[in-house]
Amino acid sequence: MTKPIVPVVVTVNLQGKTVELTQAREDSLFGRASYGKYAYAVGCKRLFGLLDRHGVKSTVFVPGAEAEANPAYIAALAGRGHEIAAHGWAMEEMDAAGIDERTLLERTHAALSQIVGHAPRGFRAPHGRLTEHTLGHLADLGYRYDASFQDDDHPYRLDADGGRGMVEVPHAEILIDATLYGQRQTHDRVMKMWREEIEAMYRARCLITLTLHPRSDYGSARASRIAALDGLLTWLRNLDGVSFLTCEEIAGQVRR
């Protein structure tokens, strides 16, 4: 595959009820604790339907617990050409006291491998929180890339950081929907900021990584936000030299 002039990656953090279940029981997910239910009731259909209409194959970071609870849906996303990657087990903070990081990574790895039919190649840490051991564990499990860092405008090799043979596919806080919608910004304001950021990154020939969520609180799946995202993707697809790739494809280019 020839390197595009400007690579664009659309990533989806598939965070449903696991967010609320870190603090509440399943039988108490009502009212403000019900946002995560929206992801599978409405959000995923709307968000992935839009990506499919644009012909965009996204990288979907899935917590192991979400995959275990919705195996048929995760398998169907893979069947539609979206890359399924790991996103921890149940939104745990890898650096929290008492966490058995290796066991959780192995559990998620096994669940996704069984559901999708092959091992996941990529990982994004919940909350962006890793330890000094995370990359080494991932390398041991055969992962090809991590996508948790925000320290560069271009992908780079992780050999010096313990990720033997791995690549970092970085993202940017400003291009995460949760950052802005979590502050209750309007979709018009979000799209204005995103276009300004993307235009600057496009001129500088940076990797453009967009991070979306299917939730109704800080995600992009409400009707007005999807309509705005539709317009953004239409504009982005028409920029000269832009190519939409998955994180795995980006990592493969760096590894060659």
C-alpha positions as CSV (number, residue, x, y, z in Angstrom):
1,M,0.0,0.0,0.0
2,T,1.4,3.4,-1.0
3,K,1.6,5.9,1.9
4,P,-1.1,8.5,1.6
5,I,-0.1,12.2,1.7
6,V,-2.4,12.6,4.8
7,P,-3.6,9.5,6.6
8,V,-6.9,9.7,8.6
9,V,-7.9,7.2,11.2
10,V,-11.4,7.1,12.7
11,T,-11.4,5.3,16.0
12,V,-14.4,4.4,18.1
13,N,-14.1,3.7,21.9
14,L,-17.1,1.4,22.3
15,Q,-17.9,2.3,25.9
16,G,-21.4,1.2,26.9
17,K,-22.6,0.1,30.3
18,T,-19.1,-0.8,31.5
19,V,-18.6,2.9,32.3
20,E,-21.5,3.0,34.8
21,L,-20.8,-0.5,36.1
22,T,-17.5,0.7,37.6
23,Q,-19.6,2.5,40.2
24,A,-23.1,0.9,40.1
25,R,-24.9,-2.5,39.9
26,E,-26.6,-3.6,36.7
27,D,-30.0,-3.4,38.3
28,S,-29.5,0.3,39.2
29,L,-28.7,1.7,35.8
30,F,-31.5,4.2,35.7
31,G,-31.7,8.0,35.1
32,R,-28.3,9.6,34.8
33,A,-26.8,6.1,35.2
34,S,-28.4,4.9,31.9
35,Y,-26.3,6.8,29.3
36,G,-24.3,3.7,28.5
37,K,-27.5,1.8,27.5
38,Y,-27.9,4.2,24.7
39,A,-24.8,2.9,22.9
40,Y,-26.4,-0.4,21.9
41,A,-30.0,0.7,21.8
42,V,-29.3,3.6,19.4
43,G,-25.8,4.9,19.3
44,C,-23.9,2.1,17.6
45,K,-26.5,1.6,14.8
46,R,-26.4,5.3,14.1
47,L,-22.6,5.8,14.3
48,F,-21.5,2.7,12.4
49,G,-24.3,3.2,9.9
50,L,-22.8,6.6,9.1
51,L,-19.3,5.2,8.8
52,D,-20.5,2.5,6.5
53,R,-22.3,5.0,4.3
54,H,-19.1,6.9,3.9
55,G,-17.1,3.7,3.3
56,V,-14.9,4.4,6.3
57,K,-13.5,1.3,8.1
58,S,-12.9,2.3,11.7
59,T,-10.8,0.9,14.5
60,V,-13.1,-0.1,17.3
61,F,-11.6,-0.3,20.8
62,V,-13.7,-2.7,22.8
63,P,-13.6,-3.5,26.5
64,G,-13.5,-7.2,27.0
65,A,-16.6,-7.1,29.2
66,E,-18.5,-5.2,26.5
67,A,-17.5,-7.8,23.9
68,E,-18.5,-10.7,26.2
69,A,-21.9,-9.1,26.8
70,N,-22.5,-8.4,23.0
71,P,-20.5,-11.0,21.1
72,A,-22.7,-11.2,18.1
73,Y,-22.6,-7.5,17.5
74,I,-18.9,-7.3,17.9
75,A,-18.4,-10.1,15.4
76,A,-20.8,-8.4,13.0
77,L,-18.8,-5.2,13.2
78,A,-15.7,-7.2,12.3
79,G,-17.6,-8.8,9.4
80,R,-18.4,-5.3,8.1
81,G,-14.7,-4.5,7.8
82,H,-14.1,-2.6,11.0
83,E,-11.0,-3.5,13.0
84,I,-11.7,-4.8,16.5
85,A,-9.0,-3.8,19.0
86,A,-8.6,-4.1,22.8
87,H,-9.7,-1.5,25.3
88,G,-9.0,-3.1,28.7
89,W,-11.5,-5.4,30.4
90,A,-14.1,-3.1,32.1
91,M,-12.8,0.5,32.1
92,E,-10.3,-0.2,34.8
93,E,-7.3,2.2,35.4
94,M,-4.3,0.0,34.7
95,D,-2.2,2.0,37.2
96,A,-4.6,1.7,40.1
97,A,-3.6,-0.1,43.2
98,G,-4.5,-3.7,43.4
99,I,-5.0,-4.2,39.6
100,D,-3.7,-7.4,38.2
101,E,-2.8,-5.8,34.8
102,R,-1.4,-8.9,33.1
103,T,-4.5,-11.0,34.0
104,L,-6.9,-8.4,32.7
105,L,-5.0,-8.0,29.5
106,E,-4.9,-11.7,28.9
107,R,-8.6,-12.0,29.7
108,T,-9.6,-9.3,27.2
109,H,-7.2,-10.8,24.6
110,A,-8.8,-14.2,24.9
111,A,-12.4,-12.9,24.7
112,L,-11.8,-10.8,21.6
113,S,-9.8,-13.6,19.9
114,Q,-12.7,-16.0,20.4
115,I,-15.4,-13.6,19.3
116,V,-13.6,-12.1,16.2
117,G,-11.8,-15.3,15.2
118,H,-8.3,-13.9,15.4
119,A,-6.2,-12.1,18.0
120,P,-6.6,-8.3,18.4
121,R,-3.6,-6.5,17.0
122,G,-4.0,-3.2,18.8
123,F,-4.7,-1.7,22.3
124,R,-5.9,1.5,23.7
125,A,-5.8,1.9,27.5
126,P,-9.0,3.0,29.3
127,H,-8.6,6.6,30.4
128,G,-5.2,6.6,28.7
129,R,-3.7,5.1,31.9
130,L,-0.8,2.6,31.5
131,T,2.0,1.4,33.8
132,E,5.6,0.9,33.0
133,H,4.8,-2.8,32.3
134,T,1.8,-2.4,30.0
135,L,3.7,-2.3,26.7
136,G,5.9,-5.3,27.6
137,H,2.8,-7.3,28.4
138,L,1.2,-6.3,25.1
139,A,4.4,-7.3,23.2
140,D,4.4,-10.6,24.9
141,L,0.8,-11.2,23.7
142,G,1.7,-10.4,20.2
143,Y,0.2,-6.9,19.8
144,R,1.4,-4.8,16.9
145,Y,0.5,-1.3,18.1
146,D,-0.8,0.8,21.0
147,A,-3.0,3.9,20.6
148,S,-3.0,5.4,24.0
149,F,-0.5,8.2,23.8
150,Q,-0.8,11.8,22.7
151,D,2.8,12.7,22.4
152,D,3.4,13.0,18.7
153,D,1.8,14.0,15.4
154,H,3.0,10.9,13.6
155,P,3.2,7.2,14.4
156,Y,6.4,5.9,15.8
157,R,8.1,2.7,16.9
158,L,7.9,1.7,20.6
159,D,11.0,-0.5,20.9
160,A,12.7,2.0,23.2
161,D,9.7,2.1,25.5
162,G,9.4,-1.7,26.1
163,G,6.9,-2.4,23.2
164,R,9.2,-4.7,21.3
165,G,8.2,-4.5,17.6
166,M,5.2,-2.4,18.4
167,V,4.1,1.0,16.9
168,E,2.4,3.9,18.7
169,V,-0.6,5.3,16.7
170,P,-1.1,8.6,18.7
171,H,-4.2,10.7,18.9
172,A,-5.0,14.2,20.0
173,E,-7.2,15.4,22.9
174,I,-8.9,18.1,20.8
175,L,-10.1,15.4,18.3
176,I,-11.8,13.3,21.0
177,D,-15.6,13.9,21.0
178,A,-15.8,13.2,24.8
179,T,-13.4,16.1,25.5
180,L,-15.8,18.6,24.0
181,Y,-19.3,17.0,24.3
182,G,-18.4,16.2,27.9
183,Q,-18.3,20.0,28.5
184,R,-21.7,20.3,26.8
185,Q,-20.3,22.1,23.8
186,T,-22.8,22.4,20.9
187,H,-22.2,20.3,17.8
188,D,-21.7,23.4,15.7
189,R,-18.9,24.6,18.0
190,V,-17.3,21.1,18.1
191,M,-17.3,20.9,14.3
192,K,-15.8,24.4,14.0
193,M,-12.9,23.4,16.3
194,W,-12.4,20.1,14.6
195,R,-12.3,21.6,11.2
196,E,-9.8,24.2,12.3
197,E,-7.6,21.5,13.9
198,I,-7.9,19.2,10.9
199,E,-7.1,21.9,8.4
200,A,-3.9,22.8,10.4
201,M,-2.9,19.1,10.7
202,Y,-3.6,18.6,7.0
203,R,-1.3,21.4,6.0
204,A,1.4,20.0,8.2
205,R,0.9,16.5,6.8
206,C,0.2,15.0,10.3
207,L,-1.6,11.8,11.1
208,I,-5.3,12.8,11.8
209,T,-6.9,10.6,14.4
210,L,-10.5,11.1,15.2
211,T,-11.9,9.5,18.4
212,L,-15.6,8.9,18.7
213,H,-18.0,7.3,21.2
214,P,-21.5,5.9,20.7
215,R,-22.9,7.2,24.0
216,S,-25.6,9.8,24.5
217,D,-23.7,12.0,27.0
218,Y,-20.2,12.6,25.8
219,G,-20.5,10.7,22.5
220,S,-21.3,11.5,18.9
221,A,-24.4,9.4,18.3
222,R,-27.2,11.7,19.1
223,A,-29.1,12.7,15.9
224,S,-27.8,16.3,15.8
225,R,-24.3,15.2,16.4
226,I,-24.4,12.5,13.8
227,A,-25.7,15.0,11.2
228,A,-22.8,17.3,12.0
229,L,-20.3,14.4,11.8
230,D,-21.8,13.5,8.4
231,G,-21.0,16.9,7.1
232,L,-17.4,16.8,8.6
233,L,-16.7,13.4,7.0
234,T,-18.1,14.6,3.6
235,W,-15.7,17.6,3.7
236,L,-12.8,15.5,4.9
237,R,-13.2,12.9,2.2
238,N,-13.0,15.6,-0.4
239,L,-9.6,16.9,0.7
240,D,-6.8,16.0,-1.8
241,G,-4.4,13.3,-0.7
242,V,-6.5,12.1,2.2
243,S,-6.8,8.3,2.8
244,F,-8.8,6.6,5.6
245,L,-6.9,3.8,7.2
246,T,-7.3,1.6,10.3
247,C,-4.8,1.7,13.1
248,E,-3.5,-1.7,12.1
249,E,-2.8,-0.4,8.5
250,I,-1.0,2.6,9.9
251,A,1.1,0.4,12.2
252,G,1.9,-1.9,9.2
253,Q,3.3,1.0,7.2
254,V,5.6,2.0,10.0
255,R,6.7,-1.6,10.7
256,R,7.7,-2.2,7.0
